Amino acid sequence: MDFNGAAVLVTGANRGLGRAFAQEFAKRGAKVYAGARNPASVVDENVVPVQLDVTDDASVAAAAKELGDVSIVINNAGVLVAGEDVDSIKAEFEVNFYGLVRTTDAFAPILKANGGGTLVNVLSILSWVGRPAWRGYAASKAAGWSLTKSTREDLREQGTNVIGVHVGFIDTDMTDGIDAPKIAPEDVVSQVLRAIENGDEEVLADDRTRAVKASLAS
C-alpha cells in the first residue's frame, strides 16, 4: 500500500506511540490528523492537530464530521490509571474500550465511503494476561480484543480491514516507572504499517507477546 496522499487519523497522537505513528505516516507522505484532547499539545509541524476526546460523544462526532477523507484510523488513545477502585477502572474503560466503540462507530461509515480502508486498534499483551495491580487496564484491553474481533466481522463486507495490535511494554512515558524489557515505539509502528500493507489482521509486536498468544490453548 502506498501511504503517500492517504488521510490518516491517529488518536492520542500528541505523545508516545501515537506521536510515533503520526510522524511515520507523515514521513511517508500521508495527510495526518493528530487527534488529542488538547490540540495545542501536538507540536509536530507536518501533521494537522485535531481536537478529539474519545470519551466525549460530541467531540468524536465533530471530528468525524470534519475529517471526511480519512481512510486509515489508528485507535491508539489509551490510559493506565492502575487504581483498584471502581472509579479508576471506569476511567480506563472510558478510554480503552468505549473510546474504541465511539471512534469505530463514527468513522466506519467514512471508511466505507472511501473504499473500505483500515481500522487499527492498539491493544496489549494484557488482553490475555491479568495482573492484580492493573486489573482494570487488563480487563479493558481484553474487552477491546473482543470488540476488535466483532468489528472485524462487522466491517469485512464493506472492505475495511480491522487489525488488532498486541504488545508488551513500549518505551514511552506511560512505562517510565516500570523496570522490564521494552520495545521502541518506532518498532511497533513499523510492524503495524507493514501489516496494513499486507492486509494482516493481527500484530504480535514482541517475543513475549508472541509466546503468550501461542500458549493460550494450554
C-alpha positions in Angstrom: 0.0 0.0 0.0 1.2 3.5 -0.9 0.6 5.8 2.1 1.5 8.9 0.0 -1.6 11.0 -0.1 -3.6 8.8 2.2 -5.6 10.6 5.0 -4.9 9.1 8.4 -6.4 9.7 11.8 -4.3 8.9 14.9 -5.9 9.2 18.3 -3.7 10.1 21.3 -1.2 11.5 18.8 0.5 14.1 21.0 3.0 11.8 22.7 4.4 8.3 22.9 3.3 5.6 20.4 0.6 7.9 18.9 3.2 10.6 18.1 5.5 7.9 16.6 2.6 6.8 14.3 1.8 10.3 13.3 5.5 11.1 12.5 6.0 7.9 10.4 2.8 8.3 8.4 3.8 11.9 7.7 7.3 10.9 6.6 5.7 8.5 4.1 3.6 11.3 2.6 0.3 10.8 4.3 -2.0 13.6 5.4 -2.1 13.0 9.2 -4.8 14.2 11.5 -3.2 14.1 15.0 -6.1 13.7 17.5 -5.6 14.9 21.1 -7.8 16.3 23.9 -5.7 19.5 23.7 -4.6 20.1 20.1 -2.1 22.6 21.3 -0.1 19.7 22.7 0.6 18.5 19.2 3.9 20.0 18.4 4.9 18.4 15.1 4.6 20.8 12.2 4.0 18.1 9.5 0.6 17.0 10.9 -2.8 18.5 11.4 -3.8 18.9 15.1 -7.4 17.9 15.7 -9.4 18.3 19.0 -10.5 14.8 19.8 -11.6 13.4 23.2 -12.5 9.8 22.7 -14.5 9.9 26.0 -16.8 12.5 24.6 -19.6 11.7 22.1 -19.8 15.3 20.8 -16.1 15.6 20.3 -15.9 12.3 18.3 -18.9 13.3 16.2 -17.4 16.7 15.4 -14.1 15.1 14.4 -15.9 12.6 12.1 -17.9 15.5 10.5 -14.7 17.4 9.8 -12.5 14.5 8.6 -14.5 13.0 5.8 -11.4 11.9 3.7 -10.0 9.5 6.3 -9.1 6.0 5.0 -7.0 4.8 7.9 -7.9 5.1 11.6 -5.3 4.3 14.3 -7.2 3.8 17.6 -4.1 4.5 19.8 -5.5 6.6 22.7 -5.2 4.7 26.0 -4.8 5.3 29.7 -3.3 3.3 32.6 -4.7 4.5 35.9 -3.6 1.4 37.8 -6.0 2.1 40.6 -8.0 -0.6 42.3 -11.2 1.4 43.0 -14.2 1.4 40.7 -13.8 4.9 39.5 -10.2 4.2 38.3 -11.4 1.2 36.4 -14.3 3.2 34.9 -11.8 5.8 33.7 -9.7 3.1 32.0 -12.8 1.6 30.3 -14.0 5.0 29.1 -10.8 5.5 27.0 -9.6 1.9 26.3 -12.9 0.3 25.5 -15.7 2.9 25.0 -13.3 5.1 23.2 -12.8 2.3 20.6 -16.6 2.0 20.3 -17.1 5.7 19.7 -14.4 6.2 17.1 -15.3 2.9 15.3 -19.0 3.8 15.1 -18.2 7.4 14.0 -15.6 6.6 11.3 -16.7 3.2 9.9 -19.2 4.9 7.5 -16.4 7.3 6.4 -14.0 4.4 5.8 -16.8 2.7 3.8 -17.3 5.8 1.7 -13.6 6.0 1.0 -13.3 2.4 -0.3 -13.1 0.4 2.9 -9.7 1.4 4.4 -8.2 0.1 7.6 -9.0 0.4 11.3 -6.2 -0.4 13.8 -6.8 -1.0 17.5 -3.8 -0.8 19.7 -4.4 -3.4 22.4 -1.9 -5.1 24.8 -0.4 -8.4 26.0 -2.7 -7.8 28.9 -5.6 -8.6 26.6 -4.8 -12.2 27.6 -2.9 -11.9 30.9 -4.4 -10.4 34.1 -2.4 -8.6 36.8 -3.9 -7.7 40.2 -2.4 -4.2 40.2 -3.7 -3.5 36.7 -6.9 -5.4 36.8 -9.0 -2.5 35.2 -6.5 -1.9 32.4 -6.2 -5.6 31.7 -10.0 -6.0 31.6 -10.4 -3.0 29.3 -7.8 -4.4 26.9 -9.5 -7.8 27.0 -12.8 -6.2 26.2 -11.0 -4.3 23.4 -9.8 -7.5 21.9 -13.3 -8.9 21.9 -14.6 -5.8 20.3 -11.9 -5.9 17.7 -12.9 -9.4 16.6 -16.6 -8.4 16.4 -15.7 -5.2 14.5 -13.6 -7.2 12.0 -16.6 -9.4 11.2 -19.0 -6.5 11.1 -16.9 -4.4 8.7 -15.5 -7.1 6.5 -18.3 -6.8 4.0 -17.6 -3.1 3.5 -14.0 -3.8 2.7 -12.5 -2.5 6.0 -9.6 -4.4 7.4 -9.5 -4.4 11.2 -6.1 -5.0 12.8 -5.5 -5.8 16.5 -2.1 -4.8 17.8 -0.9 -6.7 20.9 2.3 -5.6 22.6 4.1 -5.7 25.9 5.8 -2.7 27.4 6.6 0.1 25.0 9.3 2.6 25.8 7.2 5.7 26.4 6.4 7.9 29.3 3.5 5.6 30.3 6.0 3.0 31.3 8.7 5.2 32.8 8.4 3.6 36.2 8.4 0.0 35.1 11.6 -2.0 35.1 11.1 -4.5 32.4 12.2 -5.1 28.7 10.6 -2.6 26.4 10.1 -2.2 22.7 10.7 1.0 20.9 7.5 2.8 19.6 9.1 3.1 16.2 9.4 -0.7 16.0 5.8 -1.1 16.8 4.8 1.4 14.2 6.9 -0.2 11.5 5.3 -3.6 12.2 1.8 -2.1 12.0 2.4 -0.2 8.8 3.7 -3.5 7.3 0.5 -5.2 8.5 -1.6 -2.6 6.8 0.3 -3.1 3.6 0.0 -6.9 3.7 -3.7 -6.9 4.8 -2.9 -8.7 8.0 -5.4 -8.9 10.9 -3.1 -9.1 13.9 0.3 -7.7 15.0 2.2 -9.5 17.8 4.9 -6.9 18.3 7.4 -8.6 20.6 8.7 -12.0 21.7 6.8 -12.1 25.0 3.5 -11.3 23.3 4.1 -14.0 20.7 4.9 -16.5 23.4 1.7 -15.6 25.4 -0.5 -15.8 22.4 1.0 -19.2 21.5 0.3 -20.5 25.0 -3.4 -19.6 25.2 -4.6 -23.0 24.3 -2.7 -24.6 27.2 
